[in-house]
Amino acid sequence: MTARRARRGGLAPRAVRALLALGFAVGGLVTSASPASPPELSADQRRRLAAGEVVVRDSMPPGASASARGGTALAIVRASPEQVWRVLIDYPGHPRYYPRVVAAQVVQSDERHAVVRYWVGIGPVSFSFHMDKFLDPQRRRIDWHLADGHGHGLFRENSGYWQVDEAERAALVTYAIAVRTVLPGFLTGSSERESLVETMTAMRKLVEEGGGAAPKP
């Protein structure tokens, strides 16, 4: 379904929430403007992370527009940073923890860059979009934004990053996203925070249960 059809016919609130959840799910790595060190945490945030919570902040990824919606989620994953990294860069496996993503295909890639096409299904709405992903394996960071020269369905902006840092016998994972769609902002509600938590929780479960690269078809 095209963005034009979606505007004419309207979307049910549930579909709107699902679209925003998708926006706060699909993504990748870090830009040169992103901080190189782990995020500073308050004593309360450290306590909540140690208790297994996903902590959500209002801070947006570098380069986000003033009208974008999003935030930053942090969580402790009881696995090595290398295990988390392998799951994050396994692009065909992204549907395992990105809500509403039904397929992902690597269009081109090298050690530091990839273009990935995602297919999304949200009730009667379906579309695909392309992401440019930029990897920094040494810092275990991935930045991404919508790839130029491609259609992106309902998205007007989708950027962010994953960062994986060492913690005591675990990994501290940061996930930030900024999204803007053709839909009015008042329809999105609290879906940004919900989707950040949903994606981080699903990714952590996959890693901690031993999920590696998705099997090849």
C-alpha positions in Angstrom: 0.0 0.0 0.0 1.5 3.4 -0.9 1.8 6.4 1.4 -0.8 8.2 -0.8 -3.4 5.4 -0.3 -2.7 5.4 3.4 -3.4 9.2 3.6 -6.6 8.9 1.7 -8.1 6.0 3.5 -6.7 6.7 6.9 -5.1 4.2 9.3 -6.6 2.7 12.4 -5.0 3.7 15.7 -3.6 0.2 16.1 -1.9 0.4 12.7 -0.5 3.8 13.5 1.0 2.5 16.7 2.4 -0.5 14.8 4.0 1.8 12.2 5.7 3.8 14.9 6.9 0.7 16.6 8.5 -0.3 13.3 10.2 3.0 13.0 11.7 2.6 16.4 12.8 -0.9 15.6 14.6 -1.0 12.3 18.1 0.3 12.4 21.7 0.1 12.8 25.1 2.0 13.7 26.9 5.2 14.8 27.9 8.3 13.0 31.1 10.4 13.5 29.0 12.8 15.5 27.9 10.1 18.0 29.7 9.8 21.3 32.5 7.3 21.4 32.2 6.4 25.1 29.4 4.6 27.0 26.6 6.9 28.1 26.8 8.5 31.5 24.3 6.9 33.9 22.8 8.1 37.2 22.8 5.9 40.3 19.0 5.3 39.8 19.5 4.3 36.1 22.3 1.9 37.1 20.1 0.3 39.7 17.3 -0.1 37.2 19.5 -1.6 34.6 21.0 -4.1 37.1 17.4 -5.1 38.0 16.8 -6.0 34.3 14.8 -2.9 33.3 15.0 -1.3 29.9 15.8 2.4 30.7 14.4 4.9 28.2 15.7 8.4 27.8 14.3 11.4 25.8 17.7 12.0 24.1 17.6 11.7 20.3 20.4 10.4 18.0 22.7 12.9 16.4 21.3 14.6 13.3 17.6 14.1 14.2 15.2 16.8 12.9 13.3 19.0 15.3 10.0 17.3 14.2 11.3 13.7 14.6 10.0 11.5 17.4 12.0 8.9 19.2 14.4 8.4 22.1 17.2 6.2 23.5 16.9 2.8 25.2 19.5 1.1 27.3 19.7 -2.4 28.7 22.1 -4.9 30.2 22.3 -8.1 28.1 23.8 -11.1 29.9 26.1 -12.1 27.1 29.4 -10.9 25.7 29.5 -7.8 23.6 30.7 -10.0 20.7 27.5 -12.2 20.9 25.3 -9.0 20.8 27.3 -7.6 17.9 26.9 -10.8 15.8 23.1 -10.6 16.2 22.9 -6.9 15.3 24.9 -7.3 12.1 23.0 -10.3 11.0 20.6 -8.3 8.8 18.5 -11.2 7.4 17.8 -12.1 11.0 16.3 -8.7 11.9 12.7 -9.9 11.6 13.3 -12.0 14.7 13.3 -8.9 17.0 12.1 -5.9 14.9 8.3 -5.8 15.1 6.3 -5.9 11.9 9.4 -6.5 9.8 8.7 -9.6 7.7 11.9 -9.8 5.6 15.3 -8.1 5.2 17.6 -8.4 2.3 21.2 -7.2 2.0 21.4 -5.3 -1.3 25.1 -4.5 -1.0 27.7 -4.6 1.8 31.4 -4.4 2.8 33.2 -4.3 6.1 32.0 -0.8 6.9 28.8 -0.3 5.0 25.6 -2.0 4.0 22.4 -1.2 2.2 19.5 -3.3 3.5 16.0 -3.5 2.2 13.2 -4.2 4.7 9.7 -5.4 4.0 7.0 -4.4 6.5 3.4 -5.7 7.1 1.0 -3.7 9.3 -2.5 -5.1 8.9 -3.6 -4.0 5.4 -0.6 -1.7 5.0 2.6 -3.1 3.5 5.7 -1.4 2.0 9.4 -1.6 1.8 12.3 0.8 2.4 16.1 0.9 2.2 18.5 1.7 5.0 22.1 2.8 4.7 24.1 1.3 7.6 27.6 2.4 8.6 29.6 0.0 10.9 32.4 0.7 13.3 33.4 -2.8 14.4 36.0 -1.6 16.9 33.5 0.5 18.8 30.7 -2.0 18.1 28.6 0.9 16.7 26.1 1.0 13.9 24.6 4.2 12.4 21.9 4.3 9.9 19.5 6.5 7.9 17.2 6.1 4.9 19.1 5.3 1.8 19.1 8.0 -1.0 17.5 7.1 -4.3 14.9 4.7 -3.0 11.2 5.0 -2.0 10.5 4.6 1.7 6.7 4.2 2.0 5.3 6.1 5.0 8.7 7.1 6.3 10.1 10.6 5.9 13.0 10.1 8.3 14.4 7.1 10.1 17.9 7.3 11.6 19.6 6.2 14.7 22.3 3.8 16.1 23.1 0.7 18.1 26.1 0.7 20.5 27.4 -2.2 22.4 29.8 -1.6 25.4 31.4 -3.9 27.9 29.8 -4.3 31.3 30.7 -6.6 34.2 30.3 -10.1 32.7 27.7 -8.6 30.3 27.1 -6.0 27.7 25.5 -2.5 28.0 23.4 -2.0 24.8 22.2 1.4 23.7 19.6 1.8 21.0 18.5 5.3 19.7 16.1 6.2 17.0 14.5 9.3 15.3 11.5 8.8 13.1 9.2 11.0 11.1 6.3 9.7 9.0 3.6 11.1 6.7 1.2 10.7 9.7 0.3 13.6 12.0 2.2 13.5 15.3 -0.9 13.6 17.5 -1.7 10.1 16.2 1.4 8.5 17.5 0.7 8.6 21.2 3.3 6.9 23.4 4.3 4.4 20.8 7.9 5.6 20.7 8.8 4.5 24.1 6.8 1.3 23.8 8.5 0.3 20.6 12.0 1.1 22.0 11.3 -1.2 24.9 9.7 -3.9 22.7 12.7 -4.0 20.3 15.3 -4.0 23.0 13.5 -6.7 25.0 13.2 -9.0 22.0 16.8 -8.5 21.0 18.0 -9.3 24.5 15.9 -12.4 24.8 17.3 -13.7 21.4 20.9 -13.1 22.5 20.5 -14.5 26.0 18.8 -17.7 24.7 21.8 -18.3 22.4 20.4 -16.9 19.1 23.1 -16.4 16.6 22.9 -15.8 12.9 19.6 -16.7 11.3 19.7 -19.9 9.3 20.0 -19.4 5.6 17.0 -20.2 3.5 
